[in-house]
Amino acid sequence: MPLEFLYGVGAVILLGVLIWAVAVPRLKSSKARTISEEATRMQYEHPETYKRHQDELEAMAEQAEEEERARQS
């Protein structure tokens, strides 16, 4: 009996985490999404030069997210 109860609790927790992960996207600002899409496009079109620009693009996306959080506060 206790083992079946734990399976049920685990399933409910997993369901909650999945719902949260879908409902709260990582990149919320449109500017950060645009930068992320551009980085993905660059990665597939120019994989040899993408590695050089990867850190710069990640920093730009993080900065856009921080600006969005500051604006919301």
Backbone as CSV, one residue per row, in Angstrom:
resi,resn,N_x,N_y,N_z,CA_x,CA_y,CA_z,C_x,C_y,C_z
1,MET,0.809,-1.202,0.000,0.000,0.000,0.000,0.855,1.272,0.000
2,PRO,1.862,1.428,0.878,2.635,2.675,0.878,3.374,2.912,-0.438
3,LEU,3.840,1.841,-1.086,4.575,2.001,-2.339,3.670,2.552,-3.432
4,GLU,2.447,2.086,-3.512,1.511,2.593,-4.511,1.197,4.067,-4.251
5,PHE,1.102,4.424,-2.977,0.849,5.816,-2.613,1.997,6.707,-3.096
6,LEU,3.233,6.256,-2.935,4.387,7.036,-3.382,4.412,7.202,-4.894
7,TYR,3.992,6.163,-5.639,3.904,6.293,-7.094,2.905,7.385,-7.471
8,GLY,1.780,7.413,-6.778,0.769,8.438,-7.050,1.282,9.833,-6.741
9,VAL,1.947,9.986,-5.598,2.508,11.290,-5.229,3.569,11.715,-6.242
10,GLY,4.405,10.784,-6.650,5.439,11.089,-7.642,4.839,11.507,-8.972
11,ALA,3.756,10.846,-9.373,3.102,11.198,-10.638,2.504,12.599,-10.564
12,VAL,1.907,12.946,-9.439,1.325,14.280,-9.280,2.420,15.345,-9.282
13,ILE,3.522,15.077,-8.614,4.641,16.030,-8.609,5.198,16.203,-10.014
14,LEU,5.378,15.107,-10.719,5.879,15.174,-12.094,4.932,15.966,-12.984
15,LEU,3.650,15.743,-12.841,2.666,16.487,-13.625,2.765,17.978,-13.327
16,GLY,2.904,18.323,-12.059,3.038,19.732,-11.688,4.272,20.377,-12.290
17,VAL,5.376,19.673,-12.254,6.620,20.201,-12.826,6.485,20.372,-14.339
18,LEU,5.870,19.427,-15.011,5.686,19.535,-16.464,4.779,20.708,-16.825
19,ILE,3.713,20.887,-16.080,2.822,22.017,-16.340,3.563,23.335,-16.120
20,TRP,4.335,23.421,-15.041,5.097,24.638,-14.763,6.111,24.907,-15.874
21,ALA,6.793,23.868,-16.339,7.830,24.034,-17.368,7.229,24.530,-18.680
22,VAL,6.022,24.112,-18.990,5.375,24.558,-20.221,4.806,25.960,-20.048
23,ALA,4.287,26.262,-18.878,3.611,27.538,-18.650,4.581,28.702,-18.473
24,VAL,5.779,28.458,-17.988,6.735,29.533,-17.708,7.933,29.372,-18.641
25,PRO,7.876,29.992,-19.815,9.012,29.865,-20.736,10.249,30.559,-20.184
26,ARG,11.382,30.057,-20.570,12.648,30.580,-20.057,12.914,32.005,-20.540
27,LEU,12.719,32.228,-21.825,12.940,33.559,-22.385,11.595,34.257,-22.528
28,LYS,11.377,35.304,-21.763,10.080,35.949,-21.737,10.001,37.173,-22.638
29,SER,11.052,37.911,-22.753,10.979,39.138,-23.548,11.100,38.827,-25.033
30,SER,10.436,39.654,-25.825,10.472,39.434,-27.273,11.873,39.686,-27.827
31,LYS,12.588,40.615,-27.224,13.956,40.900,-27.672,14.864,39.691,-27.438
32,ALA,14.732,39.061,-26.268,15.538,37.879,-25.965,15.175,36.722,-26.896
33,ARG,13.889,36.573,-27.205,13.483,35.513,-28.144,14.065,35.759,-29.529
34,THR,14.060,37.012,-29.967,14.625,37.358,-31.278,16.114,37.034,-31.329
35,ILE,16.824,37.375,-30.261,18.264,37.084,-30.207,18.484,35.572,-30.224
36,SER,17.653,34.839,-29.501,17.777,33.383,-29.466,17.517,32.768,-30.838
37,GLU,16.507,33.272,-31.536,16.219,32.771,-32.884,17.357,33.076,-33.849
38,GLU,17.924,34.268,-33.727,19.062,34.635,-34.575,20.263,33.738,-34.289
39,ALA,20.488,33.420,-33.007,21.597,32.534,-32.647,21.385,31.143,-33.227
40,THR,20.166,30.654,-33.177,19.869,29.334,-33.744,20.083,29.335,-35.250
41,ARG,19.617,30.391,-35.911,19.795,30.497,-37.364,21.280,30.525,-37.716
42,MET,22.050,31.315,-36.955,23.489,31.415,-37.209,24.177,30.070,-36.974
43,GLN,23.732,29.346,-35.960,24.347,28.055,-35.629,24.189,27.075,-36.786
44,TYR,23.039,27.087,-37.439,22.823,26.146,-38.545,23.391,26.636,-39.869
45,GLU,23.368,27.941,-40.092,23.883,28.461,-41.365,25.406,28.561,-41.390
46,HIS,26.014,28.914,-40.247,27.458,29.111,-40.181,28.017,28.441,-38.916
47,PRO,28.034,27.122,-38.871,28.464,26.443,-37.643,29.930,26.704,-37.282
48,GLU,30.772,26.979,-38.278,32.187,27.176,-37.984,32.447,28.516,-37.294
49,THR,31.629,29.531,-37.586,31.826,30.824,-36.940,30.920,31.023,-35.730
50,TYR,29.961,30.152,-35.548,29.018,30.312,-34.439,29.711,30.237,-33.086
51,LYS,30.669,29.341,-32.955,31.351,29.164,-31.672,31.999,30.467,-31.201
52,ARG,32.494,31.258,-32.143,33.140,32.516,-31.784,32.139,33.542,-31.258
53,HIS,30.910,33.496,-31.754,29.898,34.481,-31.396,28.917,33.980,-30.338
54,GLN,29.038,32.746,-29.922,28.074,32.144,-29.000,28.004,32.910,-27.675
55,ASP,29.137,33.204,-27.069,29.148,33.906,-25.790,28.535,35.302,-25.915
56,GLU,28.835,35.967,-27.002,28.298,37.312,-27.225,26.773,37.283,-27.343
57,LEU,26.244,36.309,-28.091,24.800,36.203,-28.254,24.109,35.825,-26.942
58,GLU,24.730,34.940,-26.170,24.157,34.574,-24.877,24.128,35.776,-23.938
59,ALA,25.176,36.577,-23.960,25.225,37.768,-23.115,24.154,38.770,-23.530
60,MET,23.929,38.915,-24.827,22.892,39.823,-25.305,21.513,39.367,-24.853
61,ALA,21.249,38.058,-24.922,19.956,37.532,-24.492,19.765,37.719,-22.986
62,GLU,20.810,37.477,-22.215,20.730,37.673,-20.766,20.476,39.142,-20.428
63,GLN,21.143,40.034,-21.144,20.962,41.461,-20.907,19.528,41.876,-21.240
64,ALA,18.970,41.337,-22.311,17.586,41.647,-22.679,16.629,41.156,-21.601
65,GLU,16.895,39.987,-21.044,16.062,39.463,-19.968,16.154,40.353,-18.728
66,GLU,17.346,40.777,-18.368,17.528,41.639,-17.203,16.818,42.977,-17.398
67,GLU,16.890,43.536,-18.609,16.195,44.781,-18.891,14.685,44.612,-18.749
68,GLU,14.178,43.481,-19.215,12.748,43.209,-19.114,12.328,43.069,-17.653
69,ARG,13.131,42.378,-16.853,12.821,42.236,-15.420,12.858,43.578,-14.711
70,ALA,13.836,44.415,-15.061,13.952,45.740,-14.438,12.761,46.611,-14.814
71,ARG,12.312,46.492,-16.045,11.167,47.285,-16.497,9.886,46.844,-15.798
72,GLN,9.759,45.537,-15.508,8.568,45.028,-14.851,8.539,45.378,-13.369
73,SER,9.694,45.593,-12.770,9.753,45.892,-11.325,9.388,47.307,-11.000
